[in-house]
């Protein structure tokens, strides 16, 4: 064996040793990270929880149906009957439209508070909850607007309606207004927009430092391509990292320092139920959403805007931009409210909505 051979073997051993050390450190880091996550989650879940016994996702309904959209997606729809209207006066149907990575369960507390007082319609948007998925291509807000129109035709073909949208649900209502503005002259009686945006979502930093947030946009094409290929792997990883998912849900969904652990778990379950493939195929339409200049139809009806002052996903500044375009709109800011403010501060949001509905009825 030559001196060169001995040197090469020595280098290999050193390389293997370095790689082994790196892997060992990485493994220790992962283990420590998992242990830290579990410690934080367990500590967060200790103590009294006002919603510990709440049956989230369990509701009564009077009719269940499937509405198929123009692009072939089956939407799961539930109808809750209201009281008999006054003679000669038809009561409006309230139609609730949920946000991204959520489902109709987003309106859990509004459904409970308004049951028996109003006829209500709830549905899961494409790729969410119990609705079907798009077979190919990307999801678009234009298609979501058309899907809302299909739900209206199937569940409330005549009479007044009031549209209530959260986050992407609010954007869906904006898309409908752009497509069918005459609806807001004839049938849409009022609109409630909760924690939503009319555009510039690509500029939101999610509470991250700007130097980190600026890398999101160049990654969008990569995410879009990788979504269908790697979604199974990523989804398994998401299910395995439930503690991390719980912590991220608490960080980005809520504004209070110690939200209800049961409530965080409920939202986290909705988030992780939405597949990575669906998420990837929605990103482009959300980041390119720009409807601030086409909100004209909403000026024809009463509008209620609700947003938490600690929403990092659709910040309060976005709601204020909508209010500037709709100067007659009512604006309610919820202190310590995060993105799922209608769950986190249900009583305040319910009070705002019910008061608004009474004023609309009186006018």
Secondary structure by P-SEA (a helix, b strand, c coil): ccaaaaaaaaaaaaaaaaaaaaaaaaaaaaaaaaaaaaaaaaaaaccccccccccccccccccccccccccbbbbbbbbbbbccccccbbbbbbbbbbccccccccaaaaaaaaccccbbbbbbccccccccccccccccaaaaaaaaaaaaaacccccbbbbbbccaaaaaaaaaaaaccccccccccbbbbcccccccccccccccccccccccccaaaaaaaaccccaaaaaaaaaaaaaaaaaaaaacccccccccaaaaaaaaaaaaaccaaaaaaaaaaaaaccccccaaaaaabbbbbbbbcccccccaaaaaaaaaacccbbbbbbccccccccccaaaaaaaaaaaaaaaaaac
